[in-house]
Amino acid sequence: MDDIPPSSSYSASGGGQLSAFLMGHSIIARPLTPLHNNVASALLTVAYVKCVMELGAVIRIRYGQPELSRKFIHLCACSFVVWWRLFDASHWGWRLNVTVPAVMSIRLLYKGAVLKDPYDEDVHTMSRTSSPSELLFGPLQMTLIMVYVGLTKFMTHTGLIIMASFVGDAAAAVVGLHYGRHRYKVAFGGEKSVEGSIGCCLFTMIGIFCYCYMCCLDMIELRPLFVLGITSALVEATALKNWDNFFLCVAMELMSLHLPKMI
């Protein structure tokens, strides 16, 4: 699948959308410089993540289900790609789209490997068992993948496909938790459900469609979309426990590179 380099078609048609939005609504009188546009866009992502973390804590306290708040944050984190269009790709500052995941990676590493405080808010919100070491697996993998995707797959189909697979991963856990009736388990993996795997496939497809639409990239036809959904479900179901994020990233990138782009 062909990728769209951030310095070509995107910068010509979609760069600096934040500046255009602010001018279109008479909030500013003249356009922002590319640097100011990208810094402002990065600050918006910071505010977005701050709101997500607060809502995750509310969900954990209100419903008493750490897994639910964990997957809510997981879903919102992978959706950081919807902010990409605000950045002006004609300026090096588009790389600031990874500001939050880069900072969060350092934060998770410190809290999981150094601080090790079981009463820390991030530990309660982003772990299943309130163990600080859990931050070094799924959450840290997620933020590192976000950095990788944001720097090397910015405004490309491959980047959106990778992040959409995490939508499916989050859906698998939520669907399996509430509606899973037919359970199964593979070697070295965790317990899964048929319903959760179906949810993973469907929501991966929905995620790809929505992300392509919101980033104004060409849509992928149903057949390759279905193949990508099936791949996501199979990897999520068979990956080593606590390593599903890593294996999803690898598998979805390989699949996206070998699938022709069908418009």
NUDREN-728090 format. One record per residue: residue in three letters; x, y, z of N, C-alpha, C in turn. Coordinates in steps of 0.05 Angstrom, whole numbers, padded with zeros to 5 digits, always signed. Layout:
N
AlaXYZXYZXYZ
...
***
This chain:
263
Met+00017-00024+00000+00000+00000+00000+00018+00025+00000
Asp+00013+00042-00018+00030+00066-00021+00025+00085+00002
Asp+00047+00097+00012+00045+00117+00033+00046+00144+00021
Ile+00034+00164+00034+00035+00191+00025+00056+00206+00041
Pro+00079+00214+00030+00099+00227+00045+00090+00254+00056
Pro+00097+00260+00081+00086+00284+00094+00094+00310+00080
Ser+00114+00309+00063+00124+00334+00052+00112+00340+00024
Ser+00095+00322+00014+00085+00325-00013+00056+00333-00014
Ser+00039+00314-00021+00011+00321-00025-00003+00331-00001
Tyr+00004+00322+00023-00010+00331+00047-00004+00361+00052
Ser+00021+00369+00050+00028+00396+00056+00016+00416+00036
Ala+00010+00405+00012-00001+00423-00008-00031+00427-00004
Ser-00044+00407+00008-00073+00409+00010-00084+00410+00038
Gly-00069+00399+00058-00080+00398+00084-00064+00410+00106
Gly-00040+00421+00100-00023+00432+00120-00035+00457+00133
Gly-00029+00460+00159-00038+00484+00173-00067+00487+00176
Gln-00082+00465+00180-00111+00467+00182-00120+00482+00207
Leu-00103+00481+00228-00111+00496+00252-00112+00526+00246
Ser-00092+00536+00232-00091+00564+00225-00115+00571+00207
Ala-00121+00554+00188-00144+00559+00170-00170+00559+00186
Phe-00173+00541+00205-00197+00539+00221-00201+00565+00238
Leu-00180+00574+00250-00181+00598+00267-00188+00623+00251
Met-00176+00624+00227-00183+00647+00209-00211+00646+00199
Gly-00220+00621+00192-00247+00618+00181-00268+00625+00201
His-00262+00623+00227-00281+00629+00248-00275+00657+00261
Ser-00259+00672+00247-00253+00700+00256-00241+00701+00284
Ile-00226+00680+00291-00213+00680+00317-00186+00694+00316
Ile-00173+00692+00293-00148+00707+00288-00151+00722+00262
Ala-00137+00744+00259-00139+00761+00236-00121+00753+00213
Arg-00098+00741+00219-00079+00733+00199-00069+00705+00205
Pro-00060+00690+00185-00053+00662+00189-00029+00659+00207
Leu-00028+00637+00222-00005+00631+00239+00018+00623+00221
Thr+00042+00628+00231+00066+00617+00217+00065+00587+00220
Pro+00079+00572+00202+00079+00543+00205+00088+00534+00233
Leu+00109+00547+00244+00118+00539+00270+00097+00543+00292
His+00085+00567+00292+00065+00573+00312+00041+00555+00308
Asn+00034+00548+00284+00012+00530+00278+00017+00503+00291
Asn+00042+00493+00287+00048+00466+00297+00051+00465+00327
Val+00062+00487+00339+00064+00488+00368+00036+00489+00380
Ala+00018+00505+00369-00010+00507+00379-00024+00480+00376
Ser-00019+00466+00354-00032+00440+00350-00022+00420+00370
Ala+00004+00421+00376+00016+00403+00396+00003+00409+00424
Leu+00000+00434+00430-00012+00441+00456-00041+00431+00458
Leu-00055+00431+00435-00083+00420+00435-00082+00390+00441
Thr-00062+00376+00431-00061+00347+00437-00055+00343+00467
Val-00039+00361+00479-00034+00359+00507-00060+00363+00523
Ala-00076+00382+00516-00102+00387+00529-00120+00363+00526
Tyr-00120+00351+00501-00136+00328+00495-00129+00305+00514
Val-00103+00299+00516-00094+00276+00533-00100+00281+00562
Lys-00097+00306+00571-00104+00313+00599-00133+00307+00605
Cys-00151+00314+00586-00179+00308+00590-00184+00278+00590
Val-00171+00264+00572-00174+00235+00571-00166+00221+00597
Met-00143+00230+00608-00134+00218+00633-00153+00223+00656
Glu-00164+00247+00657-00183+00254+00678-00209+00237+00675
Leu-00218+00235+00650-00242+00218+00646-00237+00189+00652
Gly-00213+00179+00646-00206+00152+00653-00207+00147+00682
Ala-00198+00166+00698-00199+00164+00727-00228+00164+00737
Val-00245+00180+00725-00273+00181+00732-00287+00155+00726
Ile-00281+00143+00703-00293+00117+00695-00284+00096+00715
Arg-00259+00096+00723-00249+00075+00741-00263+00078+00768
Ile-00266+00102+00778-00279+00106+00804-00309+00101+00803
Arg-00322+00110+00782-00351+00107+00780-00360+00078+00776
Tyr-00346+00064+00758-00354+00037+00750-00338+00015+00764
Gly-00316+00022+00777-00300+00003+00792-00288-00019+00774
Gln-00283-00012+00749-00271-00032+00731-00246-00020+00718
Pro-00222-00027+00729-00197-00016+00718-00194-00023+00688
Glu-00203-00046+00680-00199-00053+00652-00215-00035+00633
Leu-00238-00025+00643-00255-00007+00626-00241+00020+00623
Ser-00230+00031+00645-00216+00056+00643-00190+00053+00627
Arg-00177+00031+00630-00152+00025+00615-00157+00025+00585
Lys-00179+00012+00577-00185+00010+00548-00196+00036+00537
Phe-00209+00051+00554-00218+00078+00546-00194+00095+00539
Ile-00174+00095+00556-00150+00111+00551-00136+00100+00527
His-00135+00074+00524-00123+00060+00501-00135+00070+00475
Leu-00162+00070+00474-00177+00078+00450-00171+00108+00444
Cys-00172+00125+00464-00167+00153+00459-00139+00159+00451
Ala-00120+00143+00462-00092+00147+00455-00087+00141+00426
Cys-00097+00118+00416-00092+00111+00388-00106+00131+00369
Ser-00126+00146+00379-00140+00165+00362-00125+00192+00361
Phe-00100+00193+00370-00085+00218+00368-00080+00225+00338
Val-00084+00205+00321-00080+00210+00292-00100+00230+00281
Val-00123+00233+00294-00143+00251+00283-00134+00280+00285
Trp-00114+00286+00301-00103+00313+00304-00082+00319+00282
Trp-00074+00299+00267-00052+00303+00248-00058+00325+00228
Arg-00083+00327+00219-00089+00347+00198-00085+00376+00207
Leu-00084+00380+00233-00079+00407+00243-00051+00417+00238
Phe-00032+00398+00236-00004+00404+00233+00003+00412+00204
Asp+00021+00431+00202+00031+00440+00176+00056+00423+00169
Ala+00053+00405+00150+00075+00387+00143+00096+00399+00126
Ser+00093+00424+00119+00114+00438+00104+00136+00448+00122
His+00132+00446+00148+00151+00455+00168+00159+00432+00186
Trp+00184+00431+00195+00194+00409+00211+00177+00405+00237
Gly+00163+00426+00245+00147+00424+00270+00125+00404+00270
Trp+00119+00392+00246+00098+00371+00247+00106+00348+00265
Arg+00132+00345+00270+00141+00324+00288+00132+00328+00317
Leu+00123+00352+00323+00112+00357+00350+00087+00341+00355
Asn+00076+00327+00335+00052+00311+00340+00058+00288+00360
Val+00084+00282+00364+00091+00260+00383+00099+00271+00410
Thr+00094+00297+00416+00101+00309+00441+00090+00293+00465
Val+00064+00288+00464+00051+00275+00487+00061+00246+00490
Pro+00061+00229+00469+00070+00202+00473+00100+00200+00481
Ala+00116+00219+00472+00144+00219+00480+00147+00224+00510
Val+00133+00245+00519+00133+00252+00548+00121+00229+00565
Met+00099+00218+00555+00086+00196+00570+00104+00171+00571
Ser+00120+00166+00550+00139+00143+00551+00158+00146+00574
Ile+00170+00170+00576+00189+00175+00598+00175+00173+00625
Arg+00151+00183+00627+00135+00183+00652+00128+00154+00660
Leu+00120+00138+00641+00113+00110+00647+00137+00094+00655
Leu+00160+00099+00641+00185+00085+00648+00193+00092+00676
Tyr+00191+00117+00683+00199+00126+00710+00181+00114+00731
Lys+00155+00115+00727+00136+00106+00747+00136+00075+00749
Gly+00141+00061+00727+00140+00032+00727+00166+00020+00736
Ala+00189+00032+00730+00215+00020+00736+00230+00033+00759
Val+00224+00058+00765+00238+00073+00786+00221+00078+00810
Leu+00199+00093+00806+00182+00101+00828+00168+00077+00841
Lys+00155+00061+00825+00142+00036+00834+00122+00041+00856
Asp+00106+00061+00854+00086+00068+00874+00059+00056+00866
Pro+00050+00035+00881+00024+00022+00874+00000+00040+00878
Tyr+00004+00063+00892-00019+00081+00896-00019+00104+00877
Asp-00001+00104+00858+00000+00126+00838-00025+00125+00821
Glu-00035+00149+00813-00059+00151+00798-00057+00137+00771
Asp-00034+00140+00757-00030+00127+00731-00030+00097+00734
Val-00019+00087+00756-00019+00058+00760-00047+00047+00763
His-00064+00061+00778-00092+00053+00782-00107+00055+00756
Thr-00102+00076+00740-00118+00081+00716-00110+00064+00692
Met-00084+00057+00690-00074+00044+00666-00064+00015+00671
Ser-00070+00004+00694-00062-00024+00699-00086-00040+00707
Arg-00083-00066+00704-00105-00084+00711-00105-00091+00741
Thr-00081-00093+00752-00079-00103+00779-00066-00084+00799
Ser-00063-00058+00791-00050-00038+00807-00021-00044+00813
Ser-00009-00058+00794+00020-00064+00796+00035-00044+00779
Pro+00054-00029+00790+00069-00010+00774+00084-00022+00750
Ser+00092-00047+00752+00107-00059+00731+00090-00063+00706
Glu+00064-00063+00709+00046-00065+00685+00049-00042+00666
Leu+00057-00019+00677+00060+00005+00660+00082+00001+00639
Leu+00101-00018+00645+00123-00023+00627+00116-00042+00604
Phe+00091-00052+00604+00083-00070+00582+00064-00055+00563
Gly+00038-00060+00565+00019-00049+00546+00020-00019+00544
Pro+00018-00003+00566+00019+00026+00564+00044+00037+00552
Leu+00068+00027+00560+00093+00037+00549+00096+00029+00520
Gln+00089+00005+00513+00089-00004+00485+00072+00015+00468
Met+00049+00022+00479+00031+00038+00464+00043+00066+00458
Thr+00054+00078+00478+00065+00105+00474+00090+00105+00456
Leu+00106+00084+00458+00129+00082+00440+00121+00077+00411
Ile+00100+00062+00407+00089+00057+00380+00078+00083+00369
Met+00065+00099+00386+00054+00125+00378+00077+00143+00368
Val+00099+00143+00383+00122+00159+00375+00133+00149+00348
Tyr+00135+00123+00345+00145+00111+00320+00127+00118+00296
Val+00101+00115+00300+00082+00120+00279+00081+00150+00273
Gly+00081+00167+00293+00080+00196+00289+00104+00207+00275
Leu+00127+00195+00278+00151+00205+00265+00157+00193+00238
Thr+00149+00168+00234+00156+00154+00209+00132+00148+00191
Lys+00108+00149+00201+00084+00142+00185+00063+00165+00186
Phe+00073+00189+00190+00055+00212+00192+00039+00216+00166
Met+00012+00218+00169-00006+00222+00147-00003+00201+00125
Thr+00000+00176+00133+00001+00154+00114-00020+00133+00121
His-00027+00117+00101-00046+00095+00106-00035+00075+00126
Thr-00009+00070+00124+00003+00050+00142+00000+00060+00171
Gly+00006+00085+00177+00003+00095+00204-00025+00093+00214
Leu-00045+00099+00197-00073+00098+00206-00081+00069+00210
Ile-00072+00051+00194-00079+00022+00197-00067+00011+00223
Ile-00043+00018+00229-00031+00009+00254-00047+00019+00278
Met-00054+00045+00278-00068+00056+00301-00097+00045+00302
Ala-00109+00040+00279-00136+00030+00279-00137+00001+00290
Ser-00115-00014+00288-00115-00041+00299-00118-00039+00330
Phe-00109-00017+00342-00112-00014+00371-00140-00007+00379
Val-00155+00005+00360-00184+00009+00364-00197-00019+00367
Gly-00189-00037+00349-00200-00064+00350-00191-00079+00375
Asp-00167-00074+00384-00156-00087+00408-00172-00077+00433
Ala-00178-00051+00434-00194-00041+00456-00222-00052+00456
Ala-00234-00053+00432-00261-00064+00429-00262-00093+00437
Ala-00242-00108+00430-00241-00137+00437-00244-00141+00467
Ala-00229-00124+00482-00230-00127+00511-00257-00119+00523
Val-00268-00097+00513-00294-00088+00523-00317-00107+00515
Val-00317-00115+00490-00338-00134+00481-00336-00160+00495
Gly-00311-00170+00498-00307-00195+00512-00315-00194+00541
Leu-00310-00171+00554-00316-00168+00582-00346-00168+00587
His-00362-00155+00569-00390-00152+00574-00408-00173+00559
Tyr-00398-00182+00536-00415-00200+00520-00401-00227+00513
Gly-00377-00231+00522-00363-00256+00515-00375-00280+00528
Arg-00384-00299+00512-00396-00323+00522-00381-00348+00514
His-00368-00347+00491-00353-00370+00480-00323-00365+00484
Arg-00312-00376+00505-00284-00370+00512-00265-00390+00500
Tyr-00241-00381+00495-00219-00399+00486-00193-00387+00495
Lys-00172-00403+00494-00145-00394+00502-00124-00407+00485
Val-00105-00391+00476-00083-00403+00460-00058-00404+00477
Ala-00038-00420+00469-00014-00423+00485+00000-00396+00487
Phe+00010-00390+00511+00025-00366+00518+00008-00340+00517
Gly-00017-00342+00510-00034-00318+00508-00054-00318+00531
Gly-00070-00297+00532-00091-00295+00553-00117-00307+00543
Glu-00137-00308+00561-00163-00318+00554-00177-00298+00536
Lys-00189-00308+00514-00203-00291+00495-00232-00302+00491
Ser-00248-00287+00476-00274-00296+00470-00279-00293+00440
Val-00297-00310+00429-00303-00307+00401-00316-00280+00395
Glu-00334-00272+00413-00347-00246+00410-00327-00223+00410
Gly-00307-00225+00428-00287-00204+00428-00270-00203+00403
Ser-00264-00226+00392-00248-00228+00367-00264-00216+00344
Ile-00290-00222+00343-00307-00210+00322-00307-00180+00325
Gly-00310-00170+00350-00309-00142+00355-00283-00129+00347
Cys-00261-00143+00351-00235-00133+00343-00234-00129+00312
Cys-00243-00149+00298-00244-00147+00268-00261-00124+00259
Leu-00285-00122+00269-00303-00101+00260-00294-00073+00267
Phe-00284-00070+00291-00276-00043+00300-00249-00035+00288
Thr-00233-00054+00280-00209-00047+00265-00217-00035+00238
Met-00236-00048+00225-00246-00038+00199-00258-00011+00202
Ile-00275-00007+00223-00288+00019+00228-00267+00040+00234
Gly-00246+00033+00250-00225+00051+00256-00210+00061+00231
Ile-00203+00042+00214-00189+00049+00189-00206+00068+00172
Phe-00232+00062+00170-00250+00079+00154-00251+00107+00166
Cys-00256+00108+00192-00259+00135+00205-00233+00151+00204
Tyr-00210+00138+00209-00185+00152+00208-00178+00163+00180
Cys-00183+00146+00160-00178+00155+00132-00196+00179+00126
Tyr-00221+00177+00134-00240+00199+00129-00231+00225+00143
Met-00224+00223+00169-00217+00247+00184-00190+00259+00175
Cys-00172+00242+00165-00147+00252+00155-00147+00258+00125
Cys-00170+00254+00112-00174+00260+00084-00155+00244+00066
Leu-00150+00219+00074-00135+00201+00056-00155+00183+00041
Asp-00145+00172+00018-00162+00156+00002-00173+00132+00017
Met-00198+00125+00013-00211+00103+00026-00201+00076+00016
Ile-00201+00056+00033-00193+00029+00025-00218+00013+00020
Glu-00218-00002-00002-00241-00018-00009-00246-00040+00011
Leu-00270-00052+00009-00280-00071+00029-00262-00096+00032
Arg-00253-00107+00009-00238-00132+00011-00212-00129+00026
Pro-00194-00110+00019-00170-00107+00035-00176-00097+00064
Leu-00198-00082+00067-00206-00074+00094-00213-00098+00111
Phe-00227-00117+00099-00235-00141+00114-00210-00158+00121
Val-00191-00159+00102-00166-00174+00107-00151-00162+00131
Leu-00150-00136+00132-00137-00122+00154-00151-00127+00180
Gly-00178-00127+00179-00193-00132+00204-00188-00160+00214
Ile-00188-00180+00196-00183-00208+00204-00155-00211+00215
Thr-00136-00198+00202-00108-00199+00212-00106-00188+00240
Ser-00119-00165+00245-00118-00153+00272-00130-00172+00292
Ala-00152-00185+00286-00165-00203+00305-00148-00227+00310
Leu-00135-00238+00290-00118-00262+00293-00094-00256+00310
Val-00082-00233+00305-00058-00225+00321-00065-00220+00350
Glu-00087-00205+00354-00096-00199+00381-00103-00224+00397
Ala-00113-00244+00383-00121-00269+00397-00097-00287+00403
Thr-00076-00286+00387-00054-00305+00390-00028-00293+00400
Ala-00027-00267+00403-00002-00254+00412+00005-00262+00441
Leu+00031-00261+00447+00040-00266+00474+00027-00246+00493
Lys+00020-00256+00516+00007-00239+00536+00024-00215+00543
Asn+00012-00192+00543+00025-00166+00549+00042-00155+00526
Trp+00043-00170+00503+00058-00161+00480+00041-00158+00455
Asp+00015-00157+00459-00003-00155+00436+00001-00128+00420
Asn+00006-00106+00435+00010-00081+00421+00034-00082+00402
Phe+00056-00094+00411+00080-00096+00394+00074-00113+00369
Phe+00062-00136+00373+00057-00154+00351+00036-00143+00332
Leu+00017-00128+00342-00003-00115+00325+00011-00095+00307
Cys+00028-00079+00318+00043-00059+00302+00058-00072+00280
Val+00073-00093+00286+00090-00106+00266+00072-00119+00244
Ala+00052-00134+00253+00035-00148+00234+00020-00129+00215
Met+00008-00108+00227-00008-00089+00210+00010-00073+00191
Glu+00034-00067+00200+00052-00053+00181+00059-00071+00158
Leu+00066-00096+00163+00073-00115+00142+00049-00119+00123
Met+00025-00122+00134+00002-00126+00118-00004-00101+00100
Ser-00002-00078+00112-00008-00053+00097+00011-00049+00074
Leu+00036-00058+00078+00056-00054+00057+00052-00074+00034
His+00039-00096+00039+00035-00116+00019+00008-00116+00006
Leu-00010-00100+00016-00037-00098+00004-00037-00075-00016
Pro-00048-00079-00040-00050-00057-00059-00071-00037-00049
Lys-00067-00013-00055-00087+00008-00047-00109+00008-00068
Met-00134+00002-00059-00157+00001-00077-00176+00023-00070
Ile-00180+00041-00088-00197+00064-00084-00224+00059-00096
***
